[in-house]
Amino acid sequence: MKQKSTSLWVMISVGCILGLLVNGFSSGRVSAQAQPGQIKAQWEKIGVVPFFKGRRSTDTGESLSCPICELYFKAENIKGDADRVLTRYVQEALVKRYAEKVVAFDEVSRIYQEIPKDDTKDTPRSLAIKVGESLGVDIMIVGTVWRYRDRPRDDLEAQRGASVAFDIYLIEVSSGKTVWKTKFDKTQRTLTEDIRGAKELLKKGARWLSADELARYGINEILKKFPL
């Protein structure tokens, strides 16, 4: 009896320790909306426009057709290079999947820098279309990020980890239509708060993730739902 009690106590203790040390993801999921039949059955080229920072409002709203100057975000919620990091992650993921069908980002960036812009009139959609037309691309990917922050390092008691939120849109250049869009919005939490995050967590070594790691995880999840 004593041996059984000791074993039970050990199991309870281990469970408590794991509850404190093991981290999971928030219950938010990747959500996608598609419009079947609008994506070309045969497409040859796809490109990625540099991510934009912000969204139409702090709560909700379509940001793709919002003038650039009206995109809103809190500086403390976004790391300075978040837009560049996400752009690179998307580009790398697409190249790995579609190879030569993906236009080199250096080429996209060059055209993006050359085209005239008016932040009071241009929107992420209009700029993506301009770039796509100049490159002769069938589909352009546009992204907006409004949260991208790491876990506070100066607070050892912090029970919240990295937090990342962004939208991704697929634009058919010839029609200018949005043929697919998705949102990723996650904050890493302790496993005791989010049991469903255990599977993803254990694959990553049961630790707090950086914002970059969480963002890369998000891109990989989105690619699983990609309609192309």
C-alpha positions as CSV (number, residue, x, y, z in Angstrom):
1,M,0.0,0.0,0.0
2,K,2.8,2.4,0.9
3,Q,4.5,1.7,-2.5
4,K,1.2,2.4,-4.4
5,S,0.7,5.7,-2.5
6,T,4.3,6.7,-3.3
7,S,3.8,6.0,-7.0
8,L,0.6,8.0,-7.0
9,W,2.3,10.9,-5.3
10,V,5.1,10.9,-7.8
11,M,2.6,10.9,-10.7
12,I,0.7,13.9,-9.2
13,S,3.9,15.8,-8.6
14,V,5.1,15.2,-12.2
15,G,1.8,16.3,-13.5
16,C,2.0,19.6,-11.5
17,I,5.5,20.2,-12.7
18,L,4.5,19.7,-16.3
19,G,1.6,22.0,-15.8
20,L,4.0,24.7,-14.8
21,L,6.8,24.1,-17.3
22,V,5.1,22.8,-20.4
23,N,3.6,25.4,-22.7
24,G,0.9,25.2,-25.3
25,F,-0.9,27.3,-27.9
26,S,-4.0,29.4,-27.5
27,S,-7.2,27.9,-28.7
28,G,-7.3,30.3,-31.7
29,R,-7.1,28.4,-35.0
30,V,-6.1,29.1,-38.6
31,S,-9.3,30.2,-40.3
32,A,-9.6,30.3,-44.1
33,Q,-12.3,31.5,-46.5
34,A,-12.2,30.5,-50.2
35,Q,-14.4,31.2,-53.2
36,P,-14.4,27.9,-55.2
37,G,-14.0,28.2,-58.9
38,Q,-12.4,31.5,-59.0
39,I,-8.8,30.3,-58.9
40,K,-7.5,29.5,-62.3
41,A,-7.1,25.7,-63.0
42,Q,-3.8,26.5,-64.7
43,W,-1.6,29.2,-63.3
44,E,2.1,29.7,-64.1
45,K,3.5,32.3,-61.7
46,I,2.9,33.5,-58.1
47,G,4.6,36.3,-56.2
48,V,4.7,37.7,-52.7
49,V,4.2,41.4,-52.0
50,P,6.0,42.7,-48.9
51,F,3.8,42.4,-45.8
52,F,2.1,45.5,-44.5
53,K,1.8,46.5,-40.9
54,G,-1.6,47.0,-39.4
55,R,-5.3,46.4,-40.1
56,R,-8.3,48.6,-40.6
57,S,-9.2,48.7,-36.9
58,T,-8.1,47.2,-33.6
59,D,-11.1,44.9,-33.6
60,T,-12.0,43.7,-37.1
61,G,-12.4,44.9,-40.6
62,E,-11.2,44.1,-44.2
63,S,-7.7,45.5,-44.5
64,L,-7.0,44.5,-48.1
65,S,-9.0,47.5,-49.6
66,C,-8.0,50.0,-46.9
67,P,-5.7,52.9,-47.8
68,I,-2.2,52.2,-46.5
69,C,-2.3,55.3,-44.3
70,E,-5.4,54.0,-42.4
71,L,-3.9,50.7,-41.4
72,Y,-3.7,50.7,-37.6
73,F,-1.3,49.0,-35.2
74,K,0.3,49.6,-31.8
75,A,4.0,49.9,-32.1
76,E,4.5,47.9,-28.8
77,N,2.7,45.0,-30.4
78,I,4.9,44.6,-33.4
79,K,8.6,43.9,-33.6
80,G,10.3,46.3,-36.0
81,D,11.1,43.7,-38.6
82,A,7.9,41.6,-38.3
83,D,6.8,42.5,-41.9
84,R,10.1,41.5,-43.4
85,V,10.3,38.2,-41.4
86,L,6.8,37.1,-42.4
87,T,7.4,38.0,-46.0
88,R,10.6,35.9,-46.0
89,Y,8.8,32.9,-44.3
90,V,6.0,32.9,-46.9
91,Q,8.4,33.2,-49.8
92,E,10.6,30.3,-48.5
93,A,7.5,28.1,-47.9
94,L,6.2,28.8,-51.4
95,V,9.5,28.1,-53.1
96,K,9.8,24.8,-51.2
97,R,6.3,23.8,-52.5
98,Y,6.1,25.4,-56.0
99,A,9.8,25.8,-56.9
100,E,10.2,27.8,-60.2
101,K,6.6,28.9,-60.2
102,V,7.4,31.4,-57.5
103,V,8.9,34.8,-58.7
104,A,12.1,35.6,-56.9
105,F,11.5,38.1,-54.1
106,D,14.3,40.3,-55.3
107,E,12.5,40.8,-58.5
108,V,9.2,41.5,-56.8
109,S,10.9,43.9,-54.4
110,R,12.5,45.8,-57.2
111,I,9.2,46.4,-59.0
112,Y,7.5,47.3,-55.7
113,Q,10.1,50.0,-55.1
114,E,9.8,51.4,-58.6
115,I,6.0,51.7,-58.9
116,P,4.5,55.1,-57.9
117,K,2.7,55.0,-54.6
118,D,0.2,57.2,-52.8
119,D,-0.5,56.0,-49.2
120,T,-3.7,58.0,-49.0
121,K,-5.2,56.2,-52.1
122,D,-3.2,53.0,-52.6
123,T,-4.3,49.8,-50.8
124,P,-2.6,46.5,-50.3
125,R,-4.8,45.2,-53.1
126,S,-4.0,47.9,-55.6
127,L,-0.3,47.7,-55.0
128,A,-0.3,43.9,-55.3
129,I,-2.2,44.2,-58.7
130,K,0.3,46.8,-60.0
131,V,3.2,44.6,-59.1
132,G,1.6,41.5,-60.5
133,E,0.8,43.2,-63.8
134,S,4.3,44.5,-64.2
135,L,5.7,41.0,-63.6
136,G,3.1,39.1,-65.6
137,V,2.1,37.1,-62.6
138,D,-1.2,35.2,-62.2
139,I,-1.5,35.3,-58.5
140,M,-0.1,37.7,-55.8
141,I,0.0,37.0,-52.1
142,V,-0.6,39.9,-49.8
143,G,-0.2,39.9,-46.0
144,T,-0.9,42.3,-43.2
145,V,0.4,41.8,-39.6
146,W,-0.9,43.6,-36.6
147,R,0.6,41.6,-33.7
148,Y,4.1,40.2,-33.4
149,R,5.7,40.1,-30.0
150,D,7.9,37.9,-28.0
151,R,7.3,36.7,-24.4
152,P,8.5,39.3,-21.9
153,R,12.0,38.4,-20.9
154,D,12.0,40.7,-17.8
155,D,9.1,39.0,-16.2
156,L,10.0,35.5,-15.1
157,E,6.4,34.9,-13.8
158,A,4.8,35.7,-17.2
159,Q,2.3,33.1,-18.1
160,R,1.9,34.3,-21.7
161,G,4.3,33.5,-24.5
162,A,4.9,34.9,-27.9
163,S,1.8,36.3,-29.7
164,V,1.4,36.6,-33.5
165,A,-1.5,37.7,-35.7
166,F,-1.7,38.2,-39.4
167,D,-3.9,37.9,-42.5
168,I,-3.0,36.5,-45.9
169,Y,-4.8,37.1,-49.1
170,L,-4.6,35.5,-52.6
171,I,-5.3,38.0,-55.4
172,E,-6.0,37.0,-58.9
173,V,-4.1,39.7,-60.9
174,S,-6.2,39.6,-64.1
175,S,-9.5,40.2,-62.2
176,G,-8.3,41.9,-59.1
177,K,-10.5,39.6,-57.0
178,T,-9.7,38.0,-53.7
179,V,-9.8,34.3,-54.4
180,W,-8.8,33.1,-50.9
181,K,-8.0,34.6,-47.5
182,T,-6.9,33.3,-44.1
183,K,-6.1,34.5,-40.6
184,F,-3.6,33.3,-38.1
185,D,-4.0,34.6,-34.5
186,K,-2.3,32.7,-31.7
187,T,-0.7,33.4,-28.3
188,Q,1.3,30.7,-26.6
189,R,0.0,29.8,-23.2
190,T,0.7,27.3,-20.4
191,L,-0.4,23.8,-21.0
192,T,-2.7,24.0,-18.0
193,E,-4.7,26.7,-19.9
194,D,-4.7,25.0,-23.2
195,I,-4.6,21.2,-23.3
196,R,-5.2,21.1,-27.0
197,G,-1.8,22.7,-27.6
198,A,0.0,19.8,-26.2
199,K,0.6,17.9,-29.4
200,E,2.2,20.9,-31.2
201,L,4.1,21.8,-28.1
202,L,5.7,18.4,-27.5
203,K,7.0,18.4,-31.1
204,K,8.9,21.6,-30.3
205,G,10.5,20.4,-27.1
206,A,8.0,21.7,-24.5
207,R,9.3,25.3,-24.2
208,W,8.4,28.9,-24.8
209,L,8.6,29.8,-28.5
210,S,9.9,33.0,-30.0
211,A,7.6,35.1,-32.1
212,D,9.6,34.0,-35.2
213,E,9.1,30.3,-34.3
214,L,5.4,30.9,-33.7
215,A,5.1,32.7,-37.0
216,R,6.9,30.0,-39.0
217,Y,4.5,27.5,-37.4
218,G,1.6,29.6,-38.5
219,I,2.8,29.7,-42.1
220,N,3.3,26.0,-42.2
221,E,-0.3,25.5,-40.9
222,I,-1.6,27.9,-43.5
223,L,0.2,26.0,-46.3
224,K,-1.7,22.9,-45.3
225,K,-4.9,24.7,-46.3
226,F,-3.6,26.4,-49.4
227,P,-6.0,26.1,-52.3
228,L,-3.4,26.0,-55.1
